[in-house]
Amino acid sequence: LIQDGYKEVTLLGQNIDAYGRDMVPKRKFSDLIRTIGSLDGLKRLRFVTSHPRYMSMGVIDAVAETPTACHAFHIPFQSGSNG
């Protein structure tokens, strides 16, 4: 994508930060952020949607340490009704 002139990548998934938990060996979403975020020519890296269950300090640290990662977290909050 970068070679084709794209400057921004958005990682999209229902629970994107659960990435790698089903792989053998297991992978971490924070490592994916760092790997993609370090690609030459990439200007911005975004991801949606984070699930509060899988949010970790590792993900927060990866965003803070990766210059191309946008400092925004899209975390859904849902409510329900018993009525």
N, CA, C and O atoms as a GROMACS GRO file, in nm:
protein
  332
    1LEU      N    1   0.082  -0.120   0.000
    1LEU     CA    2   0.000   0.000   0.000
    1LEU      C    3   0.086   0.126   0.000
    1LEU      O    4   0.060   0.221  -0.074
    2ILE      N    5   0.188   0.125   0.082
    2ILE     CA    6   0.275   0.242   0.091
    2ILE      C    7   0.343   0.269  -0.043
    2ILE      O    8   0.356   0.384  -0.084
    3GLN      N    9   0.385   0.162  -0.111
    3GLN     CA   10   0.448   0.178  -0.242
    3GLN      C   11   0.352   0.237  -0.344
    3GLN      O   12   0.395   0.299  -0.442
    4ASP      N   13   0.222   0.219  -0.321
    4ASP     CA   14   0.120   0.276  -0.411
    4ASP      C   15   0.081   0.418  -0.372
    4ASP      O   16  -0.008   0.477  -0.433
    5GLY      N   17   0.147   0.473  -0.269
    5GLY     CA   18   0.123   0.612  -0.231
    5GLY      C   19   0.032   0.633  -0.112
    5GLY      O   20   0.005   0.747  -0.075
    6TYR      N   21  -0.016   0.525  -0.053
    6TYR     CA   22  -0.101   0.541   0.064
    6TYR      C   23  -0.016   0.586   0.183
    6TYR      O   24   0.095   0.537   0.203
    7LYS      N   25  -0.068   0.680   0.260
    7LYS     CA   26   0.005   0.736   0.373
    7LYS      C   27  -0.053   0.693   0.508
    7LYS      O   28   0.011   0.709   0.612
    8GLU      N   29  -0.174   0.640   0.505
    8GLU     CA   30  -0.243   0.603   0.629
    8GLU      C   31  -0.298   0.462   0.617
    8GLU      O   32  -0.351   0.424   0.512
    9VAL      N   33  -0.287   0.386   0.725
    9VAL     CA   34  -0.343   0.252   0.733
    9VAL      C   35  -0.434   0.247   0.855
    9VAL      O   36  -0.399   0.296   0.962
   10THR      N   37  -0.552   0.188   0.837
   10THR     CA   38  -0.644   0.166   0.948
   10THR      C   39  -0.665   0.017   0.964
   10THR      O   40  -0.709  -0.051   0.871
   11LEU      N   41  -0.634  -0.033   1.082
   11LEU     CA   42  -0.660  -0.173   1.115
   11LEU      C   43  -0.802  -0.180   1.170
   11LEU      O   44  -0.836  -0.110   1.266
   12LEU      N   45  -0.884  -0.264   1.111
   12LEU     CA   46  -1.026  -0.269   1.146
   12LEU      C   47  -1.065  -0.410   1.186
   12LEU      O   48  -1.031  -0.507   1.119
   13GLY      N   49  -1.136  -0.420   1.297
   13GLY     CA   50  -1.185  -0.549   1.342
   13GLY      C   51  -1.282  -0.531   1.457
   13GLY      O   52  -1.279  -0.430   1.527
   14GLN      N   53  -1.368  -0.630   1.475
   14GLN     CA   54  -1.466  -0.622   1.584
   14GLN      C   55  -1.396  -0.609   1.718
   14GLN      O   56  -1.436  -0.528   1.802
   15ASN      N   57  -1.293  -0.686   1.738
   15ASN     CA   58  -1.211  -0.681   1.860
   15ASN      C   59  -1.066  -0.680   1.816
   15ASN      O   60  -0.991  -0.774   1.844
   16ILE      N   61  -1.025  -0.575   1.749
   16ILE     CA   62  -0.894  -0.571   1.684
   16ILE      C   63  -0.780  -0.597   1.782
   16ILE      O   64  -0.678  -0.654   1.742
   17ASP      N   65  -0.794  -0.557   1.906
   17ASP     CA   66  -0.685  -0.577   2.000
   17ASP      C   67  -0.678  -0.719   2.056
   17ASP      O   68  -0.595  -0.748   2.142
   18ALA      N   69  -0.766  -0.808   2.007
   18ALA     CA   70  -0.756  -0.950   2.040
   18ALA      C   71  -0.670  -1.022   1.936
   18ALA      O   72  -0.653  -1.144   1.943
   19TYR      N   73  -0.614  -0.946   1.842
   19TYR     CA   74  -0.530  -1.001   1.737
   19TYR      C   75  -0.421  -1.091   1.797
   19TYR      O   76  -0.358  -1.056   1.896
   20GLY      N   77  -0.402  -1.206   1.735
   20GLY     CA   78  -0.292  -1.294   1.770
   20GLY      C   79  -0.317  -1.392   1.882
   20GLY      O   80  -0.236  -1.482   1.904
   21ARG      N   81  -0.426  -1.378   1.952
   21ARG     CA   82  -0.452  -1.467   2.065
   21ARG      C   83  -0.481  -1.611   2.021
   21ARG      O   84  -0.464  -1.704   2.099
   22ASP      N   85  -0.524  -1.628   1.894
   22ASP     CA   86  -0.555  -1.762   1.844
   22ASP      C   87  -0.443  -1.818   1.757
   22ASP      O   88  -0.459  -1.924   1.697
   23MET      N   89  -0.330  -1.750   1.749
   23MET     CA   90  -0.218  -1.795   1.667
   23MET      C   91  -0.123  -1.882   1.748
   23MET      O   92  -0.117  -1.874   1.871
   24VAL      N   93  -0.049  -1.965   1.677
   24VAL     CA   94   0.053  -2.047   1.741
   24VAL      C   95   0.184  -2.018   1.669
   24VAL      O   96   0.195  -2.050   1.550
   25PRO      N   97   0.283  -1.960   1.736
   25PRO     CA   98   0.276  -1.907   1.872
   25PRO      C   99   0.189  -1.782   1.877
   25PRO      O  100   0.166  -1.716   1.775
   26LYS      N  101   0.142  -1.750   1.996
   26LYS     CA  102   0.056  -1.633   2.014
   26LYS      C  103   0.132  -1.507   1.976
   26LYS      O  104   0.254  -1.496   1.993
   27ARG      N  105   0.056  -1.412   1.925
   27ARG     CA  106   0.111  -1.281   1.890
   27ARG      C  107   0.041  -1.175   1.975
   27ARG      O  108  -0.065  -1.201   2.034
   28LYS      N  109   0.102  -1.057   1.982
   28LYS     CA  110   0.042  -0.947   2.057
   28LYS      C  111   0.005  -0.834   1.962
   28LYS      O  112   0.079  -0.802   1.870
   29PHE      N  113  -0.110  -0.775   1.986
   29PHE     CA  114  -0.154  -0.662   1.905
   29PHE      C  115  -0.055  -0.546   1.918
   29PHE      O  116  -0.031  -0.473   1.821
   30SER      N  117   0.002  -0.529   2.035
   30SER     CA  118   0.100  -0.421   2.054
   30SER      C  119   0.220  -0.438   1.962
   30SER      O  120   0.274  -0.340   1.912
   31ASP      N  121   0.262  -0.562   1.937
   31ASP     CA  122   0.372  -0.587   1.844
   31ASP      C  123   0.332  -0.554   1.701
   31ASP      O  124   0.413  -0.503   1.623
   32LEU      N  125   0.208  -0.583   1.665
   32LEU     CA  126   0.158  -0.549   1.532
   32LEU      C  127   0.158  -0.398   1.511
   32LEU      O  128   0.196  -0.350   1.404
   33ILE      N  129   0.116  -0.323   1.612
   33ILE     CA  130   0.118  -0.177   1.604
   33ILE      C  131   0.261  -0.129   1.579
   33ILE      O  132   0.284  -0.046   1.490
   34ARG      N  133   0.355  -0.180   1.655
   34ARG     CA  134   0.494  -0.137   1.639
   34ARG      C  135   0.550  -0.176   1.502
   34ARG      O  136   0.622  -0.098   1.440
   35THR      N  137   0.518  -0.296   1.455
   35THR     CA  138   0.570  -0.344   1.327
   35THR      C  139   0.515  -0.260   1.211
   35THR      O  140   0.592  -0.210   1.130
   36ILE      N  141   0.385  -0.246   1.204
   36ILE     CA  142   0.325  -0.168   1.095
   36ILE      C  143   0.362  -0.021   1.109
   36ILE      O  144   0.391   0.046   1.010
   37GLY      N  145   0.360   0.029   1.230
   37GLY     CA  146   0.391   0.169   1.254
   37GLY      C  147   0.532   0.209   1.219
   37GLY      O  148   0.560   0.328   1.202
   38SER      N  149   0.622   0.113   1.207
   38SER     CA  150   0.761   0.144   1.176
   38SER      C  151   0.793   0.134   1.026
   38SER      O  152   0.908   0.153   0.986
   39LEU      N  153   0.693   0.104   0.944
   39LEU     CA  154   0.718   0.092   0.800
   39LEU      C  155   0.755   0.227   0.739
   39LEU      O  156   0.689   0.328   0.764
   40ASP      N  157   0.861   0.228   0.662
   40ASP     CA  158   0.906   0.351   0.597
   40ASP      C  159   0.798   0.404   0.504
   40ASP      O  160   0.741   0.330   0.423
   41GLY      N  161   0.770   0.532   0.516
   41GLY     CA  162   0.673   0.598   0.430
   41GLY      C  163   0.534   0.608   0.489
   41GLY      O  164   0.451   0.685   0.439
   42LEU      N  165   0.507   0.533   0.594
   42LEU     CA  166   0.376   0.542   0.658
   42LEU      C  167   0.370   0.667   0.744
   42LEU      O  168   0.462   0.695   0.821
   43LYS      N  169   0.262   0.742   0.730
   43LYS     CA  170   0.247   0.867   0.806
   43LYS      C  171   0.154   0.851   0.926
   43LYS      O  172   0.177   0.910   1.031
   44ARG      N  173   0.048   0.769   0.910
   44ARG     CA  174  -0.050   0.753   1.018
   44ARG      C  175  -0.097   0.608   1.026
   44ARG      O  176  -0.120   0.542   0.924
   45LEU      N  177  -0.111   0.561   1.148
   45LEU     CA  178  -0.167   0.428   1.175
   45LEU      C  179  -0.281   0.446   1.274
   45LEU      O  180  -0.264   0.504   1.380
   46ARG      N  181  -0.396   0.394   1.236
   46ARG     CA  182  -0.514   0.398   1.323
   46ARG      C  183  -0.566   0.255   1.341
   46ARG      O  184  -0.534   0.166   1.263
   47PHE      N  185  -0.646   0.235   1.445
   47PHE     CA  186  -0.715   0.108   1.459
   47PHE      C  187  -0.848   0.129   1.529
   47PHE      O  188  -0.861   0.213   1.617
   48VAL      N  189  -0.945   0.050   1.488
   48VAL     CA  190  -1.077   0.046   1.549
   48VAL      C  191  -1.126  -0.098   1.537
   48VAL      O  192  -1.089  -0.159   1.437
   49THR      N  193  -1.196  -0.152   1.616
   49THR     CA  194  -1.257  -0.112   1.740
   49THR      C  195  -1.190  -0.190   1.852
   49THR      O  196  -1.176  -0.312   1.844
   50SER      N  197  -1.150  -0.123   1.955
   50SER     CA  198  -1.092  -0.189   2.071
   50SER      C  199  -1.203  -0.234   2.165
   50SER      O  200  -1.304  -0.164   2.181
   51HIS      N  201  -1.184  -0.348   2.224
   51HIS     CA  202  -1.280  -0.395   2.324
   51HIS      C  203  -1.215  -0.378   2.461
   51HIS      O  204  -1.100  -0.416   2.480
   52PRO      N  205  -1.287  -0.321   2.555
   52PRO     CA  206  -1.228  -0.298   2.688
   52PRO      C  207  -1.166  -0.423   2.751
   52PRO      O  208  -1.070  -0.413   2.827
   53ARG      N  209  -1.220  -0.540   2.719
   53ARG     CA  210  -1.167  -0.664   2.776
   53ARG      C  211  -1.022  -0.688   2.734
   53ARG      O  212  -0.943  -0.742   2.813
   54TYR      N  213  -0.987  -0.650   2.612
   54TYR     CA  214  -0.854  -0.679   2.561
   54TYR      C  215  -0.758  -0.560   2.565
   54TYR      O  216  -0.641  -0.573   2.529
   55MET      N  217  -0.806  -0.446   2.609
   55MET     CA  218  -0.718  -0.329   2.620
   55MET      C  219  -0.613  -0.358   2.726
   55MET      O  220  -0.643  -0.411   2.833
   56SER      N  221  -0.489  -0.322   2.695
   56SER     CA  222  -0.382  -0.349   2.790
   56SER      C  223  -0.284  -0.232   2.791
   56SER      O  224  -0.284  -0.148   2.701
   57MET      N  225  -0.202  -0.229   2.892
   57MET     CA  226  -0.097  -0.128   2.897
   57MET      C  227   0.001  -0.147   2.782
   57MET      O  228   0.063  -0.052   2.736
   58GLY      N  229   0.015  -0.270   2.735
   58GLY     CA  230   0.101  -0.296   2.620
   58GLY      C  231   0.054  -0.223   2.496
   58GLY      O  232   0.136  -0.169   2.421
   59VAL      N  233  -0.077  -0.221   2.472
   59VAL     CA  234  -0.134  -0.150   2.358
   59VAL      C  235  -0.116   0.001   2.377
   59VAL      O  236  -0.076   0.072   2.284
   60ILE      N  237  -0.144   0.048   2.496
   60ILE     CA  238  -0.128   0.192   2.526
   60ILE      C  239   0.018   0.233   2.508
   60ILE      O  240   0.045   0.338   2.448
   61ASP      N  241   0.110   0.153   2.558
   61ASP     CA  242   0.253   0.183   2.543
   61ASP      C  243   0.295   0.182   2.396
   61ASP      O  244   0.372   0.267   2.352
   62ALA      N  245   0.244   0.084   2.319
   62ALA     CA  246   0.279   0.076   2.177
   62ALA      C  247   0.233   0.200   2.102
   62ALA      O  248   0.305   0.252   2.017
   63VAL      N  249   0.114   0.249   2.133
   63VAL     CA  250   0.063   0.371   2.069
   63VAL      C  251   0.151   0.489   2.109
   63VAL      O  252   0.186   0.572   2.025
   64ALA      N  253   0.184   0.498   2.236
   64ALA     CA  254   0.268   0.609   2.284
   64ALA      C  255   0.407   0.607   2.222
   64ALA      O  256   0.466   0.713   2.198
   65GLU      N  257   0.461   0.489   2.198
   65GLU     CA  258   0.598   0.474   2.149
   65GLU      C  259   0.610   0.473   1.996
   65GLU      O  260   0.721   0.478   1.943
   66THR      N  261   0.499   0.466   1.927
   66THR     CA  262   0.500   0.456   1.780
   66THR      C  263   0.458   0.589   1.721
   66THR      O  264   0.341   0.625   1.727
   67PRO      N  265   0.552   0.664   1.664
   67PRO     CA  266   0.522   0.799   1.616
   67PRO      C  267   0.409   0.807   1.514
   67PRO      O  268   0.338   0.908   1.508
   68THR      N  269   0.390   0.703   1.434
   68THR     CA  270   0.284   0.708   1.332
   68THR      C  271   0.147   0.670   1.388
   68THR      O  272   0.045   0.694   1.322
   69ALA      N  273   0.142   0.612   1.507
   69ALA     CA  274   0.014   0.572   1.565
   69ALA      C  275  -0.061   0.694   1.614
   69ALA      O  276  -0.008   0.775   1.691
   70CYS      N  277  -0.186   0.707   1.569
   70CYS     CA  278  -0.269   0.819   1.613
   70CYS      C  279  -0.308   0.798   1.759
   70CYS      O  280  -0.344   0.687   1.799
   71HIS      N  281  -0.300   0.903   1.836
   71HIS     CA  282  -0.327   0.895   1.980
   71HIS      C  283  -0.476   0.908   2.005
   71HIS      O  284  -0.523   1.008   2.061
   72ALA      N  285  -0.550   0.807   1.964
   72ALA     CA  286  -0.695   0.802   1.985
   72ALA      C  287  -0.735   0.656   2.003
   72ALA      O  288  -0.682   0.567   1.937
   73PHE      N  289  -0.828   0.634   2.093
   73PHE     CA  290  -0.877   0.499   2.118
   73PHE      C  291  -1.028   0.498   2.097
   73PHE      O  292  -1.101   0.575   2.159
   74HIS      N  293  -1.072   0.409   2.010
   74HIS     CA  294  -1.216   0.392   1.987
   74HIS      C  295  -1.259   0.271   2.067
   74HIS      O  296  -1.237   0.157   2.026
   75ILE      N  297  -1.321   0.296   2.181
   75ILE     CA  298  -1.364   0.188   2.270
   75ILE      C  299  -1.514   0.199   2.286
   75ILE      O  300  -1.564   0.300   2.336
   76PRO      N  301  -1.588   0.095   2.245
   76PRO     CA  302  -1.734   0.102   2.254
   76PRO      C  303  -1.782   0.083   2.398
   76PRO      O  304  -1.731  -0.001   2.472
   77PHE      N  305  -1.879   0.162   2.434
   77PHE     CA  306  -1.947   0.146   2.562
   77PHE      C  307  -2.093   0.121   2.530
   77PHE      O  308  -2.158   0.200   2.461
   78GLN      N  309  -2.145   0.011   2.580
   78GLN     CA  310  -2.282  -0.026   2.549
   78GLN      C  311  -2.364  -0.028   2.678
   78GLN      O  312  -2.312  -0.047   2.787
   79SER      N  313  -2.490  -0.007   2.660
   79SER     CA  314  -2.580  -0.015   2.775
   79SER      C  315  -2.698  -0.104   2.736
   79SER      O  316  -2.728  -0.124   2.618
   80GLY      N  317  -2.762  -0.154   2.835
   80GLY     CA  318  -2.876  -0.241   2.811
   80GLY      C  319  -2.989  -0.204   2.905
   80GLY      O  320  -2.977  -0.115   2.989
   81SER      N  321  -3.096  -0.274   2.890
   81SER     CA  322  -3.213  -0.247   2.973
   81SER      C  323  -3.273  -0.379   3.017
   81SER      O  324  -3.286  -0.473   2.939
   82ASN      N  325  -3.310  -0.385   3.142
   82ASN     CA  326  -3.378  -0.502   3.193
   82ASN      C  327  -3.529  -0.488   3.181
   82ASN      O  328  -3.604  -0.576   3.221
   83GLY      N  329  -3.571  -0.376   3.126
   83GLY     CA  330  -3.714  -0.347   3.122
   83GLY      C  331  -3.781  -0.376   2.999
   83GLY      O  332  -3.902  -0.354   2.987
   0.00000   0.00000   0.00000
